[in-house]
Each structure stands twice: as C-alpha cells, then as structure tokens.
Amino acid sequence: MQRFQGSLRSVFSTLLLVLVMGLLLYPGLKNVAVYLFSAITGNYISGTHSVVFLSCPNEQVGKVIARTIVEKKLASCVSILPKVFSISVHPFEVPEVISILVDQGNPLYLKWIEETVPED
C-alpha cells in the first residue's frame, strides 16, 4: 500500500510539474503558474515582486504618495528617505520612477508581501 501511495504521489508531482510548465509557456497565464507553483511548494519565484524608487519634490509630497499607495494596497510598505541628495542632468520636471524585480529575500517578508498586496 505504501508503494502504491509513493507511486501515486510521484505521478501527481510529475503531472503538476507538467501543468505548471505548460502554463508558463502561455504569457497570459504565467502569473497563474507562478502563484500556483509558489503556493504548492512554498518557494519564492524570482521576479514575482518588485521594489520601486520614486523621487518627489519634497518630503510632504512623498508622505502623501506613500500613504495613498499603502491604503490602496498597491504596496505592503513604503520607506521614505527624506535626506537623499541627487545630482542630475535634468530638471525635476522628469521625476525618477524605477521598478526593480526582487531576485531573493527573507522568505517570511516575501510571504507577508503576498498576503498584504492582493493581485489585480
């Protein structure tokens, strides 16, 4: 009986892997496959989350933007760095908005992000 259960588990795992890999081949279904794999295995998939850098004209504007983003659950956390000094070739009319994919991180923190920020 144990041999049968082990065999059945192996077949199920293989079918699951084939399903996930098949979903990854379709760009529209990639997110579904990533979240399915992550939920089943408990592993983080590199590039699932991102860190965004945004320059603001002053700390007050940064606080308003940060509060709005967190209240709308578009981010799990916003860090404001009020004493950043930038040297730039362009005027502030062109604000910095950059998104960097997260490659690795504290698994508990990444799980917290997933629980805090819902999908679309």
C-alpha positions as CSV (number, residue, x, y, z in Angstrom):
1,M,0.0,0.0,0.0
2,Q,2.8,2.4,0.8
3,R,4.5,1.6,-2.5
4,F,1.2,2.5,-4.3
5,Q,0.9,5.8,-2.4
6,G,4.5,6.7,-3.1
7,S,3.9,5.9,-6.8
8,L,0.7,7.9,-6.9
9,R,2.5,10.9,-5.2
10,S,5.2,10.7,-7.8
11,V,2.7,10.7,-10.7
12,F,0.8,13.6,-9.1
13,S,4.0,15.6,-8.7
14,T,5.0,14.9,-12.3
15,L,1.6,16.0,-13.6
16,L,1.7,19.1,-11.5
17,L,5.1,20.0,-12.9
18,V,4.0,19.4,-16.5
19,L,0.9,21.6,-15.8
20,V,2.9,24.4,-14.3
21,M,5.5,24.3,-17.2
22,G,2.6,24.2,-19.7
23,L,1.1,27.3,-18.1
24,L,4.5,29.1,-18.2
25,L,4.5,28.7,-22.0
26,Y,1.5,31.0,-22.3
27,P,2.4,34.5,-21.4
28,G,-1.1,35.4,-20.3
29,L,-1.1,32.5,-17.8
30,K,2.4,33.0,-16.5
31,N,1.3,34.7,-13.3
32,V,-1.2,31.9,-12.6
33,A,1.6,29.4,-13.0
34,V,4.0,31.3,-10.8
35,Y,1.5,31.7,-8.0
36,L,0.3,28.1,-8.3
37,F,3.9,26.9,-8.0
38,S,4.7,29.2,-5.1
39,A,1.5,28.2,-3.2
40,I,2.1,24.5,-3.6
41,T,5.9,24.4,-3.0
42,G,6.2,27.3,-0.6
43,N,9.1,28.6,-2.7
44,Y,9.5,32.2,-3.9
45,I,9.8,32.7,-7.6
46,S,12.5,35.2,-8.5
47,G,11.0,38.4,-10.0
48,T,7.5,37.9,-8.6
49,H,7.8,41.2,-6.6
50,S,9.5,44.5,-7.3
51,V,11.0,47.5,-5.5
52,V,10.0,50.9,-6.8
53,F,12.1,54.1,-6.5
54,L,10.2,57.3,-6.9
55,S,11.6,60.8,-6.5
56,C,9.4,63.5,-5.0
57,P,9.9,67.3,-4.9
58,N,9.7,67.3,-1.0
59,E,9.0,65.0,2.0
60,Q,5.4,66.1,2.3
61,V,4.5,65.0,-1.3
62,G,6.4,61.7,-0.6
63,K,4.3,61.1,2.5
64,V,1.0,61.8,0.6
65,I,2.0,59.4,-2.2
66,A,3.2,56.7,0.3
67,R,0.1,56.9,2.4
68,T,-2.1,56.6,-0.7
69,I,-0.1,53.7,-2.1
70,V,-0.3,51.7,1.1
71,E,-4.0,52.5,1.8
72,K,-4.9,51.2,-1.7
73,K,-2.8,48.1,-1.1
74,L,-0.5,48.7,-4.0
75,A,2.5,48.3,-1.7
76,S,3.0,46.5,1.5
77,C,5.5,49.0,2.8
78,V,6.9,52.4,1.7
79,S,10.2,53.7,3.0
80,I,10.7,57.5,2.8
81,L,14.3,58.7,2.6
82,P,14.0,62.4,3.3
83,K,17.7,63.3,3.2
84,V,18.6,62.0,-0.2
85,F,20.8,64.3,-2.3
86,S,20.7,63.9,-6.1
87,I,22.8,65.4,-8.8
88,S,21.1,65.2,-12.1
89,V,21.4,66.5,-15.7
90,H,17.6,67.0,-16.0
91,P,15.3,69.3,-14.0
92,F,12.9,67.8,-11.5
93,E,10.1,68.0,-14.1
94,V,11.2,64.5,-15.0
95,P,10.8,62.5,-11.8
96,E,12.6,59.2,-11.2
97,V,10.3,56.2,-11.4
98,I,12.1,52.9,-11.5
99,S,11.0,49.4,-10.7
100,I,13.5,46.6,-9.9
101,L,12.5,43.0,-9.7
102,V,13.2,41.2,-6.5
103,D,15.6,38.3,-7.0
104,Q,15.8,37.0,-3.4
105,G,14.8,38.0,0.0
106,N,13.7,37.0,3.5
107,P,11.0,34.3,2.8
108,L,8.8,35.5,5.7
109,Y,8.9,39.1,4.4
110,L,8.1,37.9,0.8
111,K,5.2,35.9,2.1
112,W,4.0,39.0,4.0
113,I,4.1,41.0,0.8
114,E,2.0,38.3,-0.9
115,E,-0.6,38.4,1.9
116,T,-0.7,42.2,2.1
117,V,-0.8,43.3,-1.5
118,P,-3.6,41.5,-3.4
119,E,-3.3,40.6,-7.1
120,D,-5.1,43.0,-9.5
